[in-house]
Amino acid sequence: MSDFLPLTIGDSSYAKNAVKYIEILNKLRRMGAQSAVDLPTVVFCGNQSAGKSSLLEAISGIQLPRSDGTCTRCVMEIRLIKSSSEWSCQVSLRKEYDNFDEKLIRPEETKFGRIITHPNEVEIVARRAQKALLNPDCKPEDFFEWDFESLSYEEDADKNALKFTKNVVCLEIKGPNVPNLSLIDLPGIIRHVEKVEDERFIRLIEELVENYISKEKSIIVATISCKDEIDNQAIITLAKKADKQGLRTLGVLTKPDTIEEGTHDTWMKIMRGDAHRLALGYYVVRNPKPKELKEGITFKEARKNEKNFFDNEEPWRSFYIRDRLGVEHLQKKLSDLLIDAIKRTLPSIKKEIEDKLEKIREELEQVPEQLGENPRLELFRMIKKCANSIRDLISCSNDHTDLWQEINEELGNFKHNLCSTRPIFEIGDERFDTLREFLNPTNEDVIITENNDELHIVKEIDVSDSVNKARGRLLPGFIPYSSVVSLIKKHQKRWKSPAFDCLHEINEIMTKHVNESADKIFSRFPALVGRIKFRAMEFLQECKQDTERHINFINDIEGNNFPFTLDEGSMNLSKAEYLKNIQEVIEKNNRSMLSRRVINGNQDTFEIMASAMSYFKIAFKRYADMISMTIIHAFIDNFAKDIEEKFLDACEPMEGEEDFEITELIKEDENISKRRDNLLETEKHLRSMLYSLVRFGC
């Protein structure tokens, strides 16, 4: 078929009005947009030897690699562009998958060899380009002038590194008689192989076909040979699976001249839509037989023979839907379908790109920025950033309240645990709780539930016994001071445990938040994050130990032999109030007929109880505040003040690190750097696609 004078739709209304739409589609495909978004695509697929190659040759006007066996071992993309310039073809390789069969973020399309100026040269160059893809470890230029030495496709295939590849050979054809169209040619579906080791390629090709035709914007051109029953052809099953409602599948019946006599009615039912119904319907084409191809039939002669066949052979001569017969009508239908799909879907493609860009930007915000060229400066910058983030937590800057919500909860627990050590004074059946208001500051009618077994009850008889035992050489009317001190110290001994428990819990809270802050800044540096966290924990322990010394000092002050307060007014006021309440309880008790006993306690006993209650009311609150403030100042604030300096210490050489290099500390985790690079590359790729659409006017 040496003469290139195919009957095309180059001068149709479609070509005149649709050039710009085909151009934007081809531009998007050249930049690999199909790897990121679904593009309108005309996909040719069918069983091996179903006449798919002949059909594509008829539409494109070029000769493609063909053989009796499997010759197409990669995806082929044919971009047809009407142009006023002389006919030309540029073959390119588009790498969509790497050598490990992993999908590339941004496909790479590179030109393969020189521009072809005659259609007869396309077949050999396309075959060489396919061979380059099947030998990925070699340079493409090694195959520019490859001599196949009369080897058949099967013989040459045995010498390739790969049997099949998902990467693409692209043919971009321009010329005055070329239709505006873009097609994808997939390897023919196979069901049997000669070699057992090649059986895996049956499923590989099937998966490749499924991947292309499953996309919602794909127009499936199912090539069906009339030489075999339609139900026996795998493409029918695959097309129905991908397009369940049959809305985007177009059937093309090939080899109508091989239909056995008496069986035409089966195929005519399909053409009329009475069987295997498809929304886009069926077309039938008649392409040259092998003998005609060997004799060098031209494209023009092939189309003339096709027309004669449909005009003279029954039942085609009598078939009323004439625009379903022949390559010419199929060309126009595919062109109309494609241009309509492009017009209809460009806005949604743009929206999809914009949505993906937004998602990529959100993901990039979660990935640390790439470091600059000065490692020491970058390290100092990150240390300051981490120290400032910890200070923000501790100072509640920028609405960072999570840390203090946990600390305040723990301080509340401390207050409750401390107050659970308080003495409850009991006179008759009445109990005096000096810290009820402290535990319930809002004075709401709330019942403070506590386990009675844990309450420390101090009865008047116990105090009376203590007073009697403390009496020595005292004049009558004098109260022994030691009995008051003894009562106070006995209960103050219990204060230490809640204080240290509170410090321990707040240390756990600080540990968690400091480690989280360090991980957020330094986790991408495996050699650095451990050192930073180790030094932070060391310093946290130092601050804790210092705070423990302060707490011990406070306990020593509170627990000495001379209880003290300058708040004489509050002390006397509370004591007088307690004495008044005690007297009322005694009188009420002694008047009651239900009272179990009469209270005749010594007035000294009540004086001591009132004094102790008044002091505890002051001392408990004072101790709770002092311990809380000490933990906040000596532990939390002091840690925040000096943590930046400690982080810097962590970046200095340790013992035994004679060959210490600061650059080793900021070697980034490969997974993080790879993820950031991938996101940035994807963002760049999507942005270039978006710019193309914007410039187009979408």
C-alpha positions as CSV (number, residue, x, y, z in Angstrom):
1,M,0.0,0.0,0.0
2,S,2.6,2.5,-1.1
3,D,0.4,5.3,-2.4
4,F,-0.7,7.6,0.4
5,L,-4.0,8.9,-1.0
6,P,-6.5,7.7,1.7
7,L,-10.0,8.9,1.7
8,T,-10.2,10.9,4.9
9,I,-12.4,13.4,6.7
10,G,-9.7,16.0,6.4
11,D,-12.0,18.5,4.7
12,S,-15.1,17.8,6.7
13,S,-16.9,20.3,9.0
14,Y,-15.5,18.4,11.9
15,A,-11.9,19.1,10.8
16,K,-12.6,22.8,10.3
17,N,-14.3,23.4,13.6
18,A,-12.5,20.9,15.8
19,V,-8.8,21.4,15.2
20,K,-8.3,23.4,18.3
21,Y,-10.0,20.7,20.5
22,I,-7.8,18.0,19.0
23,E,-4.8,20.2,19.5
24,I,-5.5,20.7,23.3
25,L,-6.1,17.0,23.7
26,N,-2.9,16.1,22.0
27,K,-1.0,18.7,24.0
28,L,-2.4,17.2,27.3
29,R,-1.4,13.7,26.1
30,R,2.1,14.9,25.1
31,M,2.7,16.2,28.6
32,G,1.3,13.0,30.2
33,A,-1.9,14.4,31.6
34,Q,-3.6,11.0,31.3
35,S,-1.5,9.8,34.2
36,A,-3.2,12.3,36.5
37,V,-6.7,12.8,35.0
38,D,-9.0,10.8,32.8
39,L,-8.9,12.2,29.2
40,P,-11.3,11.5,26.3
41,T,-9.7,8.6,24.5
42,V,-10.6,6.4,21.5
43,V,-9.3,3.0,22.4
44,F,-9.0,0.3,19.8
45,C,-9.0,-3.2,21.2
46,G,-9.9,-6.7,20.2
47,N,-8.7,-10.3,19.9
48,Q,-5.5,-11.1,18.2
49,S,-6.0,-11.4,14.4
50,A,-9.4,-9.7,14.6
51,G,-8.3,-7.2,11.9
52,K,-7.5,-4.4,14.3
53,S,-4.2,-3.4,12.6
54,S,-5.8,-3.2,9.2
55,L,-8.6,-1.1,10.6
56,L,-6.1,1.3,12.2
57,E,-4.1,1.5,8.9
58,A,-7.2,2.4,7.0
59,I,-8.1,5.2,9.4
60,S,-4.6,6.6,9.9
61,G,-3.3,6.1,6.3
62,I,0.0,4.4,7.5
63,Q,1.4,0.9,7.6
64,L,1.8,-0.5,11.1
65,P,3.9,-3.4,12.3
66,R,2.0,-6.6,11.6
67,S,2.6,-10.4,11.6
68,D,0.7,-13.6,11.9
69,G,1.6,-13.8,15.6
70,T,1.8,-11.2,18.3
71,C,3.6,-8.1,16.9
72,T,2.2,-5.3,19.1
73,R,4.0,-5.6,22.4
74,C,3.2,-2.2,23.8
75,V,0.6,0.5,23.7
76,M,0.6,2.7,20.5
77,E,-0.9,6.2,20.4
78,I,-1.6,7.6,17.0
79,R,-2.2,11.4,17.0
80,L,-3.5,12.6,13.6
81,I,-3.4,16.3,12.9
82,K,-4.6,18.1,9.8
83,S,-2.0,20.5,8.6
84,S,-1.3,22.6,5.5
85,S,2.4,21.5,5.6
86,E,3.8,18.4,3.8
87,W,3.0,15.0,5.3
88,S,5.3,14.1,8.2
89,C,5.4,11.7,11.2
90,Q,7.4,12.1,14.4
91,V,7.8,8.9,16.5
92,S,8.2,9.4,20.2
93,L,8.6,7.2,23.3
94,R,6.4,8.0,26.3
95,K,7.6,6.4,29.5
96,E,4.7,6.1,31.9
97,Y,6.3,3.3,34.0
98,D,9.8,2.9,35.4
99,N,11.9,-0.3,35.1
100,F,10.2,-1.7,38.2
101,D,6.8,-1.3,36.6
102,E,5.9,1.5,39.0
103,K,3.8,4.3,37.6
104,L,5.7,7.6,37.1
105,I,4.3,10.8,38.6
106,R,5.2,12.7,35.4
107,P,5.4,10.7,32.2
108,E,8.4,11.5,30.0
109,E,7.9,11.8,26.2
110,T,11.0,11.9,24.1
111,K,11.4,12.0,20.3
112,F,12.7,8.8,18.7
113,G,14.9,9.6,15.7
114,R,14.3,12.0,12.9
115,I,11.0,13.2,11.4
116,I,9.7,10.7,8.8
117,T,8.6,12.2,5.5
118,H,7.0,9.2,3.8
119,P,4.3,6.9,5.1
120,N,6.2,3.7,4.0
121,E,8.9,4.4,6.5
122,V,6.6,4.4,9.5
123,E,6.4,0.7,10.0
124,I,10.1,0.0,10.4
125,V,10.6,3.1,12.7
126,A,7.6,2.1,14.9
127,R,9.0,-1.4,15.1
128,R,12.4,0.0,16.2
129,A,10.7,2.3,18.8
130,Q,8.9,-0.7,20.2
131,K,12.2,-2.5,20.5
132,A,13.7,0.4,22.4
133,L,10.9,0.3,24.9
134,L,11.3,-3.5,25.3
135,N,15.0,-3.0,26.1
136,P,14.8,-0.3,28.8
137,D,18.4,-0.7,30.0
138,C,19.7,0.4,26.5
139,K,19.7,3.9,25.1
140,P,16.9,4.7,22.7
141,E,19.4,6.0,20.1
142,D,20.9,2.5,19.9
143,F,17.8,1.5,18.0
144,F,17.4,4.5,15.6
145,E,18.9,2.5,12.7
146,W,18.4,-1.0,14.1
147,D,18.8,-3.8,11.5
148,F,16.4,-6.7,12.2
149,E,18.4,-8.9,9.8
150,S,15.2,-10.4,8.3
151,L,14.2,-11.8,11.7
152,S,10.4,-12.3,12.2
153,Y,8.7,-10.5,15.0
154,E,8.6,-13.7,17.1
155,E,12.3,-14.4,16.5
156,D,13.3,-10.9,17.4
157,A,11.0,-10.9,20.5
158,D,13.1,-13.7,22.0
159,K,16.1,-11.3,22.0
160,N,14.4,-8.5,23.9
161,A,14.7,-7.9,27.7
162,L,10.9,-7.6,28.0
163,K,8.1,-9.5,26.2
164,F,5.6,-6.6,26.8
165,T,5.6,-3.1,28.2
166,K,3.0,-0.7,29.4
167,N,5.0,2.2,28.0
168,V,3.8,3.9,24.8
169,V,5.0,4.4,21.2
170,C,3.5,7.7,20.0
171,L,3.1,8.5,16.3
172,E,2.2,12.1,15.6
173,I,1.2,12.5,12.0
174,K,0.6,15.8,10.2
175,G,-0.5,16.5,6.7
176,P,-3.1,18.1,4.4
177,N,-5.1,14.9,4.0
178,V,-4.8,13.7,7.6
179,P,-8.0,13.6,9.8
180,N,-8.0,15.3,13.2
181,L,-8.2,12.3,15.5
182,S,-6.4,10.7,18.4
183,L,-6.4,6.9,18.8
184,I,-5.0,4.3,21.3
185,D,-4.0,0.9,19.9
186,L,-3.7,-1.9,22.5
187,P,-2.0,-5.3,22.0
188,G,-4.4,-7.9,20.7
189,I,-6.0,-10.1,23.4
190,I,-4.6,-13.6,23.3
191,R,-6.0,-16.9,24.7
192,H,-3.2,-19.3,23.9
193,V,0.6,-19.3,23.7
194,E,3.1,-21.8,22.4
195,K,5.5,-21.6,25.4
196,V,4.3,-22.3,29.0
197,E,6.5,-19.5,30.4
198,D,4.5,-17.0,28.2
199,E,1.2,-17.9,29.8
200,R,1.5,-14.9,32.2
201,F,1.2,-12.6,29.2
202,I,-2.4,-13.7,28.6
203,R,-3.5,-12.0,31.8
204,L,-1.0,-9.1,31.5
205,I,-2.5,-8.0,28.1
206,E,-6.0,-8.5,29.5
207,E,-5.2,-6.3,32.5
208,L,-3.8,-3.7,30.2
209,V,-7.0,-3.6,28.1
210,E,-9.1,-3.5,31.3
211,N,-7.1,-0.5,32.6
212,Y,-7.7,1.5,29.5
213,I,-11.3,0.7,28.8
214,S,-12.5,1.0,32.4
215,K,-11.9,4.8,32.4
216,E,-15.2,6.6,32.1
217,K,-14.0,9.0,29.4
218,S,-12.8,6.1,27.1
219,I,-14.6,5.4,23.9
220,I,-14.2,1.7,23.4
221,V,-13.8,0.6,19.8
222,A,-14.3,-3.2,20.1
223,T,-12.9,-4.9,17.0
224,I,-14.9,-8.0,16.3
225,S,-14.1,-10.5,13.6
226,C,-16.9,-12.0,11.6
227,K,-14.7,-15.1,11.2
228,D,-15.6,-16.2,14.7
229,E,-18.8,-16.3,16.7
230,I,-19.2,-13.0,18.7
231,D,-19.7,-14.8,22.0
232,N,-16.4,-16.5,21.7
233,Q,-14.5,-13.2,21.4
234,A,-13.0,-12.0,24.7
235,I,-13.3,-8.3,23.9
236,I,-17.1,-8.6,24.2
237,T,-16.8,-9.9,27.8
238,L,-14.3,-7.2,28.8
239,A,-16.2,-4.4,27.2
240,K,-19.4,-5.4,28.9
241,K,-17.6,-5.5,32.2
242,A,-16.1,-2.1,31.8
243,D,-19.2,-0.5,30.2
244,K,-22.1,-2.3,31.8
245,Q,-24.8,-0.2,30.2
246,G,-23.1,-0.2,26.8
247,L,-23.1,3.6,26.6
248,R,-19.5,4.2,25.4
249,T,-18.8,1.1,23.4
250,L,-18.8,1.1,19.6
251,G,-18.6,-2.3,17.8
252,V,-16.6,-2.7,14.5
253,L,-17.2,-5.9,12.6
254,T,-14.3,-6.8,10.4
255,K,-13.8,-9.5,7.8
256,P,-17.4,-9.5,6.6
257,D,-16.3,-11.4,3.5
258,T,-15.4,-14.5,5.6
259,I,-19.0,-15.0,7.0
260,E,-20.1,-18.5,6.2
261,E,-23.1,-18.9,3.9
262,G,-26.3,-19.1,5.8
263,T,-25.1,-17.3,8.9
264,H,-25.4,-13.7,7.7
265,D,-28.6,-13.2,9.6
266,T,-26.8,-13.5,13.0
267,W,-24.6,-10.5,12.1
268,M,-27.4,-8.6,10.5
269,K,-29.3,-8.8,13.8
270,I,-26.3,-7.3,15.6
271,M,-26.1,-4.5,13.0
272,R,-29.8,-3.7,13.4
273,G,-29.4,-3.6,17.2
274,D,-31.6,-6.7,17.8
275,A,-28.7,-8.6,19.5
276,H,-25.7,-7.5,21.6
277,R,-27.2,-4.0,21.7
278,L,-24.9,-1.0,22.1
279,A,-25.9,2.7,22.4
280,L,-23.3,3.7,19.8
281,G,-24.2,0.8,17.6
282,Y,-22.0,-1.2,15.2
283,Y,-20.1,-0.5,12.0
284,V,-18.8,-3.0,9.5
285,V,-15.6,-2.5,7.4
286,R,-13.9,-4.6,4.7
287,N,-10.1,-4.3,4.6
288,P,-7.6,-5.9,2.2
289,K,-6.9,-9.6,2.5
290,P,-3.3,-10.8,3.1
291,K,-3.0,-11.6,-0.6
292,E,-4.0,-8.0,-1.6
293,L,-1.5,-6.6,1.0
294,K,1.3,-8.7,-0.5
295,E,0.5,-7.4,-3.9
296,G,0.9,-3.8,-2.6
297,I,-2.7,-2.6,-2.8
298,T,-3.0,1.2,-2.2
299,F,-5.2,2.9,0.4
300,K,-7.3,4.4,-2.3
301,E,-7.8,1.0,-4.0
302,A,-8.6,-0.6,-0.7
303,R,-11.4,1.9,0.0
304,K,-12.7,1.5,-3.6
305,N,-12.8,-2.3,-3.2
306,E,-14.6,-1.9,0.1
307,K,-17.3,0.3,-1.5
308,N,-17.8,-2.2,-4.3
309,F,-18.1,-5.0,-1.8
310,F,-20.9,-3.2,0.2
311,D,-22.6,-2.0,-3.0
312,N,-22.7,-5.4,-4.7
313,E,-22.7,-8.2,-2.1
314,E,-25.7,-9.3,-0.2
315,P,-27.0,-8.8,2.4
316,W,-24.9,-5.6,2.6
317,R,-26.3,-4.2,-0.7
318,S,-29.8,-4.3,0.8
319,F,-28.8,-3.0,4.3
320,Y,-30.7,0.2,4.8
321,I,-28.4,1.9,7.3
322,R,-25.8,2.8,4.7
323,D,-23.8,5.2,7.0
324,R,-22.8,2.1,9.1
325,L,-20.8,0.6,6.3
326,G,-17.2,1.4,5.5
327,V,-14.2,3.1,7.0
328,E,-15.2,6.5,5.8
329,H,-18.4,6.5,7.9
330,L,-16.5,5.0,10.9
331,Q,-13.9,7.8,10.7
332,K,-16.5,10.5,10.8
333,K,-18.4,8.8,13.7
334,L,-15.2,8.4,15.8
335,S,-14.3,12.0,15.0
336,D,-17.7,13.3,16.1
337,L,-17.7,11.2,19.2
338,L,-14.2,12.3,20.2
339,I,-14.7,16.0,19.6
340,D,-18.0,16.0,21.4
341,A,-16.4,14.2,24.3
342,I,-13.6,16.8,24.4
343,K,-16.0,19.7,24.4
344,R,-18.2,18.2,27.0
345,T,-15.5,17.1,29.4
346,L,-12.9,19.9,29.3
347,P,-14.6,21.9,32.1
348,S,-14.8,18.8,34.3
349,I,-11.1,18.0,33.5
350,K,-10.1,21.5,34.6
351,K,-12.1,21.1,37.8
352,E,-10.5,17.7,38.5
353,I,-7.1,19.2,38.0
354,E,-7.9,22.1,40.3
355,D,-9.2,19.8,43.0
356,K,-6.1,17.6,42.8
357,L,-3.9,20.7,43.0
358,E,-5.7,21.8,46.2
359,K,-5.3,18.3,47.7
360,I,-1.6,18.3,46.8
361,R,-1.1,21.7,48.4
362,E,-2.8,20.5,51.6
363,E,-0.5,17.5,51.7
364,L,2.5,19.7,51.1
365,E,1.6,21.7,54.1
366,Q,1.9,18.5,56.2
367,V,5.4,17.8,54.8
368,P,8.4,19.7,56.2
369,E,10.0,22.2,53.9
370,Q,13.2,21.4,52.1
371,L,16.4,22.5,53.9
372,G,18.6,25.3,52.5
373,E,22.3,24.9,51.6
374,N,23.8,25.9,55.0
375,P,23.4,22.9,57.3
376,R,24.4,24.7,60.5
377,L,22.1,27.7,59.9
378,E,19.2,25.3,59.0
379,L,19.9,23.3,62.2
380,F,19.8,26.5,64.4
381,R,16.6,27.6,62.7
382,M,14.9,24.3,63.4
383,I,16.1,24.3,67.0
384,K,14.7,27.8,67.5
385,K,11.4,26.7,65.9
386,C,11.1,23.7,68.1
387,A,12.0,25.7,71.3
388,N,9.5,28.4,70.3
389,S,6.8,25.8,69.7
390,I,7.3,24.4,73.2
391,R,7.2,27.9,74.7
392,D,4.0,28.6,72.8
393,L,2.5,25.5,74.4
394,I,3.6,26.6,77.9
395,S,2.6,30.2,77.4
396,C,-0.7,29.3,75.6
397,S,0.3,31.5,72.7
398,N,-1.6,31.2,69.4
399,D,-4.4,29.3,71.1
400,H,-2.2,26.4,72.1
401,T,-4.2,25.3,75.1
402,D,-3.9,21.5,74.9
403,L,-1.0,21.3,77.3
404,W,-2.5,23.5,79.9
405,Q,-5.8,21.7,79.8
406,E,-4.0,18.5,80.8
407,I,-1.9,20.3,83.4
408,N,-4.9,22.1,84.9
409,E,-6.7,18.8,85.1
410,E,-3.8,17.3,87.0
411,L,-3.6,20.3,89.3
412,G,-7.2,19.7,90.1
413,N,-6.5,16.1,90.9
414,F,-3.7,17.2,93.2
415,K,-6.1,19.6,95.0
416,H,-8.6,16.7,95.5
417,N,-5.9,14.3,96.6
418,L,-4.4,16.7,99.0
419,C,-7.8,17.6,100.5
420,S,-8.5,13.9,100.9
421,T,-5.8,13.9,103.6
422,R,-7.7,16.5,105.7
423,P,-9.0,15.8,109.1
424,I,-12.8,15.7,109.7
425,F,-13.6,16.9,113.2
426,E,-16.5,15.1,114.9
427,I,-18.4,16.3,117.9
428,G,-21.3,14.2,118.9
429,D,-23.1,13.2,115.6
430,E,-21.9,16.4,113.8
431,R,-18.9,16.6,111.5
432,F,-17.0,19.7,110.7
433,D,-15.3,19.8,107.2
434,T,-13.0,22.8,107.1
435,L,-12.3,22.5,103.3
436,R,-15.8,22.1,102.0
437,E,-15.8,25.6,100.5
438,F,-12.3,25.0,99.1
439,L,-13.5,21.8,97.4
440,N,-16.7,23.4,96.2
441,P,-15.9,27.1,95.7
442,T,-19.1,27.9,93.9
443,N,-21.2,26.9,97.0
444,E,-23.4,24.9,94.8
445,D,-25.6,22.2,96.5
446,V,-23.1,19.5,95.5
447,I,-22.6,16.4,97.6
448,I,-18.8,15.7,97.9
449,T,-18.7,11.9,97.8
450,E,-15.8,10.2,99.5
451,N,-15.1,6.8,100.9
452,N,-15.8,6.9,104.6
453,D,-12.9,4.4,105.1
454,E,-10.5,7.0,103.7
455,L,-11.7,9.9,105.8
456,H,-9.5,10.9,108.7
457,I,-12.0,11.4,111.6
458,V,-10.8,13.3,114.7
459,K,-13.2,12.9,117.6
460,E,-13.4,15.2,120.6
461,I,-12.4,12.2,122.8
462,D,-9.2,11.8,120.8
463,V,-8.4,15.5,121.2
464,S,-9.3,15.3,124.9
465,D,-6.9,12.4,125.4
466,S,-4.2,14.2,123.6
467,V,-4.6,17.3,125.8
468,N,-4.5,15.2,129.0
469,K,-1.3,13.4,127.8
470,A,0.3,16.7,126.9
471,R,-0.3,18.3,130.3
472,G,2.7,18.6,132.5
473,R,3.5,21.3,134.9
474,L,0.9,23.6,133.6
475,L,-1.3,25.9,135.7
476,P,-5.0,25.3,135.4
477,G,-6.6,27.1,132.4
478,F,-3.6,26.9,130.2
479,I,-3.8,24.8,127.0
480,P,-0.7,22.7,126.2
481,Y,0.6,24.0,122.8
482,S,2.3,20.7,122.0
483,S,-1.1,19.0,121.7
484,V,-2.1,21.5,118.9
485,V,1.3,21.1,117.1
486,S,1.0,17.3,117.4
487,L,-2.5,17.3,115.9
488,I,-1.4,19.6,113.0
489,K,1.9,17.7,112.2
490,K,0.1,14.3,112.3
491,H,-2.0,15.3,109.3
492,Q,0.6,17.4,107.5
493,K,2.7,14.3,107.0
494,R,0.2,13.1,104.4
495,W,0.6,16.1,102.2
496,K,3.9,15.1,100.6
497,S,2.6,12.1,98.6
498,P,-0.1,14.0,96.6
499,A,2.5,16.7,95.8
500,F,5.0,14.3,94.4
501,D,2.3,12.4,92.6
502,C,1.2,15.6,90.9
503,L,4.8,16.4,89.8
504,H,5.1,12.9,88.4
505,E,1.9,13.2,86.4
506,I,2.8,16.6,85.1
507,N,6.2,15.3,84.1
508,E,4.5,12.6,82.0
509,I,2.4,15.3,80.3
510,M,5.4,17.4,79.6
511,T,7.3,14.4,78.3
512,K,4.5,13.6,75.8
513,H,4.2,17.2,74.5
514,V,7.9,17.8,74.3
515,N,8.5,14.6,72.4
516,E,5.6,15.5,70.0
517,S,7.1,18.9,69.4
518,A,10.5,17.3,68.7
519,D,9.0,14.7,66.4
520,K,7.2,17.4,64.5
521,I,10.3,19.3,63.7
522,F,13.1,16.6,63.7
523,S,11.5,13.3,63.0
524,R,12.6,13.5,59.3
525,F,16.2,13.4,60.6
526,P,16.8,9.9,62.1
527,A,20.3,10.8,63.3
528,L,19.2,14.0,65.0
529,V,15.8,13.3,66.5
530,G,17.1,10.8,69.0
531,R,19.8,13.2,70.3
532,I,17.3,16.1,70.6
533,K,14.7,14.0,72.5
534,F,17.4,12.4,74.8
535,R,18.8,15.8,75.8
536,A,15.2,17.2,76.3
537,M,14.4,14.2,78.6
538,E,17.6,14.7,80.5
539,F,16.9,18.4,81.1
540,L,13.3,17.6,82.0
541,Q,14.6,15.2,84.6
542,E,17.0,17.9,85.9
543,C,14.1,20.3,86.3
544,K,12.0,17.6,88.0
545,Q,14.8,16.9,90.5
546,D,15.2,20.6,91.2
547,T,11.4,20.9,91.7
548,E,11.5,17.9,94.1
549,R,14.1,19.8,96.2
550,H,11.7,22.8,96.3
551,I,8.8,20.6,97.3
552,N,10.9,19.0,100.1
553,F,11.8,22.5,101.3
554,I,8.1,23.5,101.4
555,N,7.3,20.3,103.3
556,D,10.1,21.0,105.8
557,I,8.7,24.5,106.4
558,E,5.1,23.4,106.8
559,G,6.1,20.4,109.0
560,N,8.3,22.2,111.5
561,N,7.5,22.4,115.2
562,F,6.1,25.9,114.9
563,P,3.0,26.2,112.7
564,F,2.9,29.7,111.3
565,T,0.6,32.3,109.6
566,L,0.5,36.1,109.5
567,D,-3.2,35.9,108.7
568,E,-4.2,36.5,112.3
569,G,-7.5,38.1,111.4
570,S,-8.7,35.1,109.3
571,M,-7.4,32.7,112.0
572,N,-9.3,34.4,114.8
573,L,-12.4,34.9,112.8
574,S,-12.5,31.3,111.8
575,K,-11.8,30.1,115.3
576,A,-14.6,32.2,116.8
577,E,-17.0,30.9,114.1
578,Y,-16.0,27.3,114.8
579,L,-16.4,27.7,118.6
580,K,-19.8,29.2,118.0
581,N,-20.8,26.3,115.8
582,I,-19.4,23.8,118.3
583,Q,-21.4,25.4,121.1
584,E,-24.6,25.2,119.0
585,V,-24.0,21.6,118.2
586,I,-23.5,20.8,121.9
587,E,-26.7,22.6,122.9
588,K,-28.7,21.0,120.1
589,N,-27.3,17.6,121.0
590,N,-28.0,17.9,124.7
591,R,-31.6,19.1,124.1
592,S,-32.4,16.2,121.7
593,M,-34.4,13.3,123.1
594,L,-32.8,11.1,120.4
595,S,-29.2,11.9,121.3
596,R,-27.2,8.9,122.2
597,R,-25.1,10.8,124.8
598,V,-24.7,14.1,126.5
599,I,-21.6,16.1,125.4
600,N,-19.7,17.4,128.4
601,G,-16.4,17.9,126.7
602,N,-13.7,20.0,128.2
603,Q,-13.6,23.6,126.9
604,D,-9.8,23.1,126.2
605,T,-10.7,20.3,123.8
606,F,-13.0,22.5,121.9
607,E,-10.5,25.3,121.8
608,I,-7.8,23.1,120.4
609,M,-10.3,21.7,117.8
610,A,-11.3,25.2,116.7
611,S,-7.7,26.3,116.5
612,A,-6.7,23.3,114.4
613,M,-9.6,23.7,112.1
614,S,-8.9,27.4,111.6
615,Y,-5.2,26.7,110.9
616,F,-5.9,23.8,108.5
617,K,-8.3,26.0,106.6
618,I,-5.4,28.4,105.9
619,A,-2.6,25.9,105.6
620,F,-4.2,23.5,103.2
621,K,-5.0,26.3,100.7
622,R,-1.5,27.8,101.2
623,Y,0.2,24.5,100.6
624,A,-1.9,23.7,97.5
625,D,-1.0,27.1,96.0
626,M,2.7,26.8,96.9
627,I,3.1,23.3,95.4
628,S,1.2,24.3,92.2
629,M,3.2,27.5,91.8
630,T,6.5,25.6,92.5
631,I,5.7,23.0,89.8
632,I,4.8,25.7,87.3
633,H,7.8,27.9,88.0
634,A,10.6,25.5,88.9
635,F,9.6,22.7,86.6
636,I,7.6,24.0,83.6
637,D,8.8,27.6,83.2
638,N,12.4,26.8,83.9
639,F,12.3,24.1,81.3
640,A,10.9,26.4,78.7
641,K,13.4,29.1,79.5
642,D,16.5,27.0,78.9
643,I,15.4,24.3,76.4
644,E,16.8,26.0,73.4
645,E,20.3,26.0,74.9
646,K,19.9,22.3,75.7
647,F,18.9,21.6,72.1
648,L,22.0,23.3,71.0
649,D,24.0,21.1,73.4
650,A,22.5,18.0,71.7
651,C,24.1,19.1,68.4
652,E,27.6,19.1,69.9
653,P,30.0,16.1,69.6
654,M,29.4,13.5,72.2
655,E,32.1,11.4,73.9
656,G,33.7,9.1,71.3
657,E,32.5,11.1,68.3
658,E,35.9,12.2,67.0
659,D,34.7,12.2,63.4
660,F,31.5,14.1,64.2
661,E,30.0,16.0,61.2
662,I,27.0,18.2,61.7
663,T,25.8,17.5,58.2
664,E,25.3,13.8,59.2
665,L,22.7,15.0,61.8
666,I,20.4,16.6,59.2
667,K,20.4,13.9,56.6
668,E,16.7,13.7,55.9
669,D,14.7,10.4,56.0
670,E,14.5,9.2,52.4
671,N,10.8,8.4,52.6
672,I,10.0,12.0,53.6
673,S,12.3,13.6,51.0
674,K,10.9,11.3,48.4
675,R,7.3,12.1,49.3
676,R,8.0,15.8,49.2
677,D,9.7,15.5,45.8
678,N,6.8,13.5,44.5
679,L,4.3,16.0,45.7
680,L,6.2,18.9,44.3
681,E,6.6,17.1,41.0
682,T,2.9,16.3,40.9
683,E,2.0,19.9,41.7
684,K,4.3,21.1,38.9
685,H,2.7,18.6,36.5
686,L,-0.8,19.5,37.4
687,R,-0.1,23.2,37.2
688,S,1.4,22.9,33.7
689,M,-1.8,21.1,32.6
690,L,-4.0,23.8,34.2
691,Y,-2.0,26.6,32.5
692,S,-2.5,24.8,29.2
693,L,-6.3,24.7,29.7
694,V,-6.4,28.3,30.9
695,R,-4.5,29.5,27.8
696,F,-6.9,27.4,25.7
697,G,-9.7,29.4,27.1
698,C,-11.3,26.8,29.3
